[in-house]
Every structure is written in C-alpha cells, then in structure tokens.
Amino acid sequence: MKYKIKITPIDRWVIDPVNRFIGKSTTGGIVLFLSAIVALVLANSPWKDAYHHIWEHKISFGIDNKFMLDKTLHHWINDGLMAVFFFVVGLELKREIIGGELSNPKKAILPIVAGFGGMIFPALIYLMFNPSGEAHSGWGIPMATDIAFALGVLFLLGKRVPTSLKVFLTVLAIADDLGAVLVIALFYTSDISFTSLIVGSLFLLLLIVSNLVGVRNTFYYGILGVGGLWMAFLLSGVHATIAGVLAAFTIPANVKVDELVFIEKMKDYLNKFKHADPNGVPTVTPEQLHILEDMRTLSKQAMTPLQRLEHGMHPFVTYIVMPIFALANGGVTISSDSTNSGTSLVALGVIFGLLVGKFIGIVGTTSLFVKLKLASLPLGMTYKHLIGVGLLASIGFTMSLFIANLAFKNQELVQQAKMGILFASLLGGTLGFLFLYFNNNKSEVNITEADTH
C-alpha cells in the first residue's frame, strides 16, 4: 500500500525546485561564481561608482553613544558575516577530527601534508617577488584554496573522477582552511587590547565549561558566542573571525541517545501514535501533539548539536554569506591602469604563488611522501588526478580576497592583489577542469599499485 504526502502548489513550484537546486553538490560553486561575475560587471558598468560607494555606508551599534561599534558595510561583511563562515568551517573541522577523514592518521596524513605544502610554497614564491616593503605583508594571500569553488569544479566532472579524489581534495582544503585560520590569527591582527582579549577568553572558558557540564542548547551557545566571544575579539584587535572557529570547537559533538535506544523509543512513540484516537479533523489531538513533540525531542537528542548546527547553517553560508562576500570584494574596475596592476609585483606574486606554488607544493610533497613510502594515494587516484588537484587548488578566490583585505591598507595594493587572484583562480580552475576532463583514463594503474611492480 502506497502512502502519499499531500503536495501543495507552493511545494510543487517553489519549495521542491529550490531544495533540488540546493541539494546539488555543484550549486554552491555556481552561485559563488555568478556572484563574482555580477561584482565584476557592476564594477565595470556605468553604475561602478554606486557599486563601490554602497559598501562604504556606515552602520553603527551602541547605547547612548557609549560602546559604539561604527564600521562600514564592507567591514561588517568581512568581520561579521565571515565570522559565520569561519564558524561553519570550525564545525566542519571538529567533525572531521572527531569522526571524519582527519580522525584516521593513515588516511589523513597525505592530504594534510599536501595542504600544508600547498601553503608554504605559494608564500615563498610570493616573497621572491616581494621580499620587502609594504607589499611584503601579502605573503598570506596565495596560501589558501577556495573549497567551494574547487570542489564545485571537481563535482562538475561527475563520475569522470573517482570519489577518493573528491575526498582527497576535501581533506586537503580543510587542512588548508585550518592553516589559513592560524595565519590570520598569528600574523594578520592589529594592536591587541589585552582587556578585551581577557574578556573574550572568559567567554570562551564559559563555553567550554558549558559543554563539559552537558549544555546542548544551540541558542545558548549562539548568545555567548556572538554577544560575548565574537564581540570581545572584535574589540581586542585579534581578528573576529577567529572567534567563529573557537566558538565552533566548543559545540558539543556527542549524542544524548544512542542508536539502539533511539530505535526502540521511536518504535514505542510510533505505536502510541498509531493507537491514539483520531479526532476526524485536520488538527491533531492533544495526545497526538504530545507524542509528536516527544518524537521531535528524541530526534534532537539522537543528533549531535555540532552536526545539527553545521547542517542547518551550511545553506545560509553557501547561498548568502559567501555570495555577499563575493559581491562586496570581487569587483575590480578594469581601466587603462589595469595592465600595470596585473603585471605589478604584487599581482605576479599572487599569480605565480597560486598557479605554480600550489602545484609544486601539492604535487611535489604528495609525490615525495608516496615515493618515500610514508603514505600511499587512495585507491583509484593516479598521477593525472594529482596533477588536476594541484591545478584546481590554485582557485583561491574567497580566502585569498579575505586575506588581501587584511594584509594591505593601501587600496591600490588590494586592487593589484585582486587582479592576481581573479586571473590565477580563473586560469587554474579552467586548466584543472580541462586536464581532468580530457585525461581521465580508468584503465590507468594506480600509483601505489605501479610502485609495487
């Protein structure tokens, strides 16, 4: 006997199509790409002055002109919305460390090494072009890979690439994100207010203690994380996005009800609901309502707060936070001076850092570890797959733009860095996609198998 769920017009024409769109693995990268294109178009249109001006509007918060936070819309996006992005990154990192790919040292060691190799070499190459002066501080710009863009391009290839390659790039990008967070925390902070930092540390301690004593309410963690930890870090000089990562690591990652208990209790609730007397009207009876509430509570107890938050916030970050960031930061006005900007030492450092440094760092360190038999490539991965990943990792869009705004106060240098980021990301992404598309040979022997013969 088939049971059908009632489908309303809003389900058929709005909710279901939107859910299918969001559910596709390529959608996030496509939305981010379109946002970047819109920013570029607006920055080079007759409305370019309005486009640049809108991000400079001031938004202030305070009480009786005391404890005022007075920042531009651009700063609120980079310090506020991006803190939400880093919070989700932190949730993902913690989940991977506890029960994901990073929990198994043997599986994680190779992409982690590749990730850090892909950070060190780009920085060194950038410093070869900019060994001193104000431009020197931009060495962190080519270090980061944009996980949304890179994975979006890889997923466009579908079954042409093995699942192990997607997992490898995911773990590599996560390690890359962790490294970028550490770089921002250690090297891209302003003068530190130790009073605010101590206040922030106290809120962090309170969050940790709350986790240990069993507090699982995500709203509670949100209030302390945003109203306390994030606000204190914003005022301390340590970049506020670091508060997002720290807050994420305090979110409980354990279930209150294990699988067997959940199954048995849910069966009991379903049986009760089945035998509850119906009232013959569209609304449920008070007895049925209580049973449904118990089922919802049980379901929440069977999930970790960490995964519940990550799952709930991921669409918001993917389809709102990152596209807004791309709109605010991706607009580069191309003028007669653009050629000079694109060939400046800052731009060249970023371009060669992303394209060459990422490739050498990832392919070189991975190959070295495999040849020394310190690790082995996942089943199904070949040298060609590794080369493709080395090219895709040069897509540094979101994180690179973010670090560029932290590294330079001089807007001319920021523009030069943006030119380099956009050029390298576009070229690296295109080359990586085409290389993997035309060089996918399923009969090719895995590198680890070839080494045994």
LUMBADO-638448 format. One record per atom (N, C-alpha, C): x, y, z. Coordinates in steps of 0.05 Angstrom, whole numbers, plus 5000, padded with zeros to 4 digits. Each point is the difference from the previous one (the first is absolute). Example, Ala and Ser with C-alpha at 12.3 -4.5 7.8 and 13.67 -1.06 7.14 Angstrom:
<recs>
526448865156498250245000501850245000499350214986501650245001498550225014
</recs>
This chain:
<recs>
501749765000498350245000501850255000499550184981501650244998498750235015501750155013499050235015501250254987498450204996500950244987499850245019502050174998500050255015498650214984498350155012498550214986501950214989499850044974501750204986498350254994500950225010498650264995501350144977498750204988501350154978502750125008500250105025502550125008502249805001499349755008502049785000500949944971498049984982500649914973501650224984499450255004501150214983502350165014500249985026502150155014501949835017498849875020501649875020501649764988498749824986501349774988502250084980499550184981502150084982502450135014499450175020502250135015501649795015498749805013501449795014501749834981499049954976501649854980502450164991499650264997502250174992502250015021499150045025501950025022501449735005498549784995501149745006502249914981500350134977502149934982502750095010502049824997502750065011501450234985499150054976501450214984498750285004497750015013498550255001501550225015501249945023501450205016502250144983501649844986502150124983498950174978497749914988498850164979498950265010498750005023499050255011502250205007502249895011502350165007501350124975500249834979501150104974498350224988497349965001498250214989500250265015500349985027500350245017502550154992502249854995502550134992499750144973498649874982499550114973498450265002497949995017498350245004501650235011501849935020501750215011501850134979501249834983501750104979498550174980497649914993498450154981499250275011499150015025499250255013502350195003502449895006502450165005501050124973499049904978500950114974497650094983497950085014497650104987499750305005498050134989499550285006499350055029499349785015499250025028502449935019502450014989502349925016500450175025499650264997500350185024498049935022497549944992498049925019500749735013501149824983500749745010502250025022502150164994502150035020499150165025498250194995499150175022498249855020498449824990498149875018501349855023502449904996501449845021501250195020500150264995501250195019498050135018497549934998497950115018500649905029499850185019500549945028497649885014500549795016497949885017501149995028498550125019501050035027498149865020501249895021498549885022501250115026498250065019500950105026497750085017500650085024498050105020500950275010498350214996500550275009502850094992500849944975502650084989502349885016499549785015502149865014500449724988502449915002500749734990499149984970500550214985499150014973501749824982498749864982501349854979499250144974501850144988499550174976501749904977498949844982501549884978498550034974501449984978498750014974498749734995498250004980498749754992502049804992502150094986502249824991501349865024500550155021501349895024498149805015497450075001498149825013499849744985500250014973500049754985502549835005502350145000502549855004500549925028499150155020500449935028497749855012497650054990497649885012499149754984499150044975499049784985502249784996502550094996502149804996500649855026499350125023500349855025498149765000497750034988498149784997501149794982501350094978501449814982502149845015501650135016502149875015498949825022497750075010498649845020499349734988498950004976499349754986502549854993502150144992502649874994501049855026499750145022500849885026498449755007497450014995498249775004500949774983500650064975500949794981502749885009501850175008502649915010499749815024498450085019499649845024498849734993497950004982498849754992501949824986501750114983501949844986502249885018500750165020502149915020498949785017497450035008498849805019499249744986498650034977499049754987500250004970501650184988500150014971502749914990500850114977502549924987502450075016499950215016502350095016500349835026498149835005500149835024501849764996500549934975501749774994502750104990502149995017502650114992501149894974499649744994501049884976498750114975497450055002498550114977500550304998500350145022500150295000502850114994502149855006502750114999500750114972499249864979500850104973498650264992497350025001498850264993500850225019500549945025500950215019502750104992501849824994502750084991499850164974498349914982499650144974498850285005498250025020498850265006502150195010501749915019502050195011502250054980500649804983502050054979498950214980497349994996498750194982499750275013500850045024500050265013502850125001502049835006502750105004501250104973499849844979501250084975498850254987497450045001498950254989501050245015500349985027501050225016502950074992501649794996502850044993500350134973498349914981500250114973499150295000497950065015499150285003502350185011501449895020502150165013502450034981500349834981502150034980499550254983497450064995499350244985499850255017499449965026499650235018501649955026502650014999501649935024500050225022499150244993500050215020497950214993499850205018498150224995497249935009498150184993497249965009498849754987500849944975498949764987500849745013502150015016501049765013497949855017498250165012498049895018497849834986500150004974497949854985500749714995502149905014500949724995497849795007498150075016497949815007497849984980499950184980497850014981499849744983502349914988499749764983500049735015499950015026500249755015497549845001497750124997497449875005498649914975498749775002498449894978497050055006498550084980497150045004498649734997499249885023498949735000497449994984498350215001497549994985500450004970501850184991500550014971501449744990502149925014501649774992498349744999498549955021498349775001497750024980499050244996497950044980500949934972502450074993501149934974500549704998501049885022500549715000497449844997497950095014497449864999498750034972500750214985499050024973500949774982502349885008501149784984498549745005498350005022498449765006501649755003499249794985501249745002502749974985500850224987502550004986502449985019499550085025502149985021499149825022501849865013499249825022499250155025498349875016499150125025502450065018502049834999502450045017501450264994499850104975501250254993498550235013497449985000498350215013500650015030500349775012500649995029502850125005501949934983502750105002500050314999498650114980500050294998498550135023497949875010498550105023501850035025501449785006501750005024502350204996501150014976502150194993499150285006497650074990498950275003499350065030499249795015499450045028502650075015502249844994502650065012500950284992499550074975500750264990498550225015497449965005498450195016501250035028500749785013501150015026502650165000501749964980502550154998499450294996498050074984499350284995499050135025498449865016499150115025502350065019502049825001502350055017501650234990500350034974501550234988498650265007497450014997498550245007500350075030499849795017500150055029502850105008502149894988502750065009501250254986499350054975501450204985498350244990497449964999498350224990498150115021501250095021498550135021501150285005498350185010500850275005501050015029500450255011500850035027498049865019501149845018498349845017499250145026497450005006499050095026499849765018501849985019500149775017497649985019498850235006497650005016497749864986499650074975497949874984500649714995502649944996500849734995499549825025500550115024499449855024497049955003498450214994497149975001499149784981501250004976499349804980500849725009502449985013500949755011498249895022498850185016498249925021497449884987499050134979497749894986500649734987502549984989500849744988500149795022501050065023500149815022497249925009498250205001497249945007498749814980500650044974499049824980501049725003502649975006501249745004498849865024499750155022498849885024497149924995498650164985497249934993499849744985501949964982500249754985500549765019501950045018500749785019497849935019498450195008497849945019497549904986500050014973497849884985498050194988500650264998498150184987500049944970497749974988499749924972498450204984499050215012498350194987501750184981499549974974501650154981499550305001497650095008499450285003501750125023500449855021501750085022502950054990501049824985502750034989500250234981497850054985499950234982500250265015498550035022500050255015502750055012501249805012502750045012502150034979499749854978502050014979500150274985497650114994499850254985500150245019498350005021499850225018502450035018501549785004502350015018502649964986500549764990502649934988500650174975498150004981500550154975500350305005498350115017500150295006502650085013500949835019502550055014502449994981500049804982502249984981500050234980497650084992499750234982501450255012499750045026501150235013502949965009501049754999502649945011502350054980499349994974502150034980500749744987499549775013500249744988497749974981500449924976497850004980497749845010497650134997497649885012499249734988500949944975499349754988501249765016502250065014501249785016498149925022498450195010498049945021498049794989499450024974498249804988501049725002502649974994501249735001500149905029500950175018500249925028497249935012498050154993497349945009499049744989500749944975499149754988501249765014502550035010501349775013498949955028498350185010498849955026497249874998499049984976497349884996500149705005498249895016500049715007499949834974501549785000500149834977499349715008498349975020499149745009497049995000498949754997497149975001499149935029497650075006498949945026498549735001499249924976498649744997501449844978500949755007501449854979498049874981501049874979498349904978497949805010500949805016498249795009497750125017500750185019498050125016498150174983501150144981498350174982498049824985501049784989498249824984497749895017500749915024498049885017498050205010500950245008498250205010498350114978501150034976498550104977497849804992500749745002497949804994497750035020500750055026498050025020498250254995501250224992498550244994498249964975501149864980498449954976497649825006500549815017497849825008497850155016500950195017498150165015498450184981501450124981498750184981498049844983500749764993498349834983497349945015500249965026497749925015498550235014501150254996498750235011497450054985497950075014497450044988500150254982499449974974499950244983497550165005500150264993497650175006498450064974500949904977498550044976500150284988501850175009500250274989503050044993500650224984502750044991502150035022499250105023501950045022500349745016502449965013500549765015498850045028499749785014498950015028502350085018499350095025502150075020501849765005498949755001501649765004502049964977499150034976501749974976502250225000499250245008501950225000502349955020499349905023502149935020501849784990498949804986501649794989501950104979499150184983501650124979502350175012499350155021502150165014502149825012499249775012501949815011501849884978498849954977501649894977502050214991499250254999501850214991502350045020499449995026502050025020502049774999498949764996501749764997501950024976498950104978501650034976502350195004499550235014502150195006502149885018499149835020501949875018501749794986499149904977501549804985502050134981499950264998501950154983501950165017502450044991501950175014499350294994500250185020499550284994501850114979502549894999501950094980499049944971499249764995499049934974497450134993498350045020497550144996500550294991501950135013500650274993501350024973501949824995501450004974498049954977498349815003498049944980498150234996499150135022498250224998501150264989502650055006501250254992501449994973500649754990501449984975498750144977497349974996498750144978500250315003499850105025500150285005502850114992502149855007502750094993500549984970499149784988500549944972498550204981497550065007498350154982499550295008501050085024499650275008502750135007501449885020502550125010502150034978500749774987502150014980499350164975497549984990499450174977500150305007499150085024500150285008502950095002501749825011502950065002501250044972499249824982501050024972499150264987497550085005498950254989501550245011500749995026501350235012503050024994501249774994502950004998501149924972498249904983501049904974500050204978498950245005499850204979502750154995501249954977502450144993499450174975500450265002499550174977502449994981499549914976502149974980500250264984502450125001500450264987502649994985500950234991502550014985502449935018499650025026502149935019500049705007498049854991499749725007502349834991501150074976502349854991502450035019500450255010502150045019499449855026497550005009499249865024500449704997499349904976500249714996502949904997501850194994502849924997501750115023498850105020501550105023501249765015501950065017501349785015498149865019498150165011498049875018498349814984498950094977498449824983501549764991502550044991501649784990500749805023500550115023500549835023497649825007497650124998497549855005499549804978500450084975499449824977501949765001502650055002501949785000499949845026499350145022499649865026497849804998497750084989497749824998500449794979500850084976500249814978502449815003502350115005502549845002500449895028499750185020500649915027498149785010497450034994498049805008500749734986500650024975500649754984502549865011502150155004502549885010499649895029498650165016499649925028498449755003497849984984498249775003501049764985500750034975501049774984502749915010501750195006502749935009500149865027498750115020500149885027498549735000497849984985498549754999501749784987501250074977501749804986502449925017501150195015502349935017499249815022497850055013499149825022499349724989498949994976499349744988502649854993501950144987502549874992501649905024499850155022501549925025498449795015497649934990498349805012499150085028499850265004498950105025497050015000498849994976497149994996499549904972497549944994499349904974497450154991499850034974497750144989497549825004497750125004497549855002499549834975498649785004499449824977498550154979501049984975498750134978501450264991501750115017501450254993502549944984500650164980502349984983501650265000502349994987501550254997498450224986498549914979498450204986497950135018498749845017498150125019501450205018502449935009501550175018500750264987500849994974500650244985497550184998497849874994497550154998499350155026500349865023499550125026501950235005502649974992502050215003499250254985498749974977499050234985497550125012498149835008497550105012500550155026502149925015500650125026500950294997500750084975500850284995497750195001497549895002497750185003500050105029500750255003500350105027497950225007498050024985498250235000499250115027498349865015498850115025502150075021501649795007501950045021502250194992500949994975502150184991499150295000497550054991499050275001499750105029499249815018499750075028502750095012502149844995502750065011501150254987499450054975501050244986499050255014497550005009498950235014501250035028501049785011501450025026502950094997501249914978502950054996500750294993498350134985500750264989498050225009501150225008498450245005499850174975502049984983500150144975498149874980497950144991498049894982501149934973502150144992501349934974501249725001501349935022501149745004497849795001497850075013497749815001499049944972499850214984499049974972501949824984502650055004502049834986499849715009499649965025499749725010497549874989497850164999497549894988500349924971501550164985500549944972501449734998502049965017501649755000498249775008498450045021498249785010498149914978498650204988498049934979501349864976502350104991501349884977500949715006501349975023501149735007497749815005497950095014497749825006498649914975499650194981498649934975501749814983502650074998501849834983500449725013500550005026500549755014497549825000497750125004497549845000499549884972500450174980499549914972501949784992502650045006502049794993499549745015499350035026499549765016497749844989497850144993497649874990500649864973501350154982500649894973502049765002501950025018502049795003498749745009498350025021498649775011497949894980498850184985497949924981501249834977502250094989501249874977502149795006500849985025502049815008499049795020497449954999498949805018500249734986501849835010500449734989499649805021497749865000499349825021501849755001501349954978501849765000502750065011500650265006502650075010500549885027502449895003500749865025500450215022498949945024500450175023502950025007500950245008502850045006501149815021498349945020500949825021500349714990498349934980500249734988502449994982500550224985502350004981502649975015500150125024502550005015500749725010498049825001500549735011501049814979500150084974500849834978502950074992
</recs>
